[in-house]
Amino acid sequence: MATRFSLFVQSPFEDTRSRPELVTVTSPAGSIGPGPSDERMYVVEPLGKTRAYGLNRGPLGTPYLYLPAWAGPAAAPALPDAQGHFDHYRPGEPGFMAAHLFGCVRFTLDVWERYLGQPLEWHFRDGYDRLEISLLPQWDNAQYGYGFLEVGSQEDPLGRPLPFALDFDIIAHEVGHAVIYGVLGVPAPGAEYPEYLGFQESFADCVSLVAAMHFPSVVDTVLAETRGNLYLANRLTRFSESAPHRQLRSANNTHTMAEFVHGWKNEHELSQPLTGAVFDVLADIFHESLVERRLISPEVEQLADIAEVDARAMAPLQDAFDAAFARDADGFREALLDARDIAGGLLSKTLWHLDADYLDYGAVARVMHAVDAAETGGRYGAIIARNFARRQIGELHAGPRIQSRKQGSRMSRNLIPFDGARLPRMSYRERMLLARAG
Ligand SMILES: [Zn+2]
């Protein structure tokens, strides 16, 4: 029997009426121990941890790589009930956040391991057996790196904490980074193109979007609110409302590569044309699926294509969707789940065939096209080609990064212990100060 968790499917910060839902993950009941923990990962709630993992600076300014495992004191672990489940914790109780965090990671892995066709192998497997999933409440960010997935929190305008451990989308996004690293590895020094950084953020958002579409309540809400017009589906298209960097990204966007050829500042912004293209591919596959099921006419599908570039087509399109959805809501649900799995399969197979070195968006488009040709005989080839071309992907490339941070362009989470060996050695005095700082 699978293990039960109680998860906020809709972030409690975006919708205060939201309540946790009963969700099962594939781990057999009884296989998840205190923490929660299993043979591949564990949650820890450190007490007295002051710094996030990754590249840090010592008390005298020397850079160093700070990595798990946390060896200091920790809060009492979340415990399974007598049957091995974790859904007995209520929001606000000690242990709820740890259980929620683990449940979100495990749920997202369930979804993507099915698409990948095998369990994810951690990219840090040479260094650690297990992923440390840790809570760092005073830190305003979330990250995945060598052996760690760490989440902090933000404050709302009234100063109340918004822990990222309760936000499925943010956690699933970090698992997305784990999926990319696990399959692609880390780019070799000097082989990292700017678009690789955008690809990381884009694919991580896609991982989160597709994972959220595995909650029946999300699919039902999206369909009830949009009657199948996915471009109105805020739950699916908006990312990180309360996320690190306060970046507002949308999968439903019109950004193209032309905006980035002269340079870019932030990989989350750079990710938008690619995410937009993938979302449009998903929407077009859904429309095809609706036509095949005779739920909408080919004319309505054409109207949907026009609406992507001409807002005047939106109102008649919505009328057509409203009428069609009212006739067969179950058919719409089946078509959407089909489109989700086709897109998830395309994305995961594309990932298997990409190389982290010299990766750019053009490679993503080419590989996805080739994957579709091999898997379906090119059934979605025209959809893929059209949506990537519309973003000028493969035609125009991101220019140089416009530096805004002192740290340099190489992401901290890209660093592996080998890189740590190349950092300058810390003096004895600085190491002593650091040890005392906790
Ligand atoms: Zn990210």
Residues whose N, C-alpha, C, O or C-beta is under 5 A from the ligand:
A	BS01	ZN	E201 A204
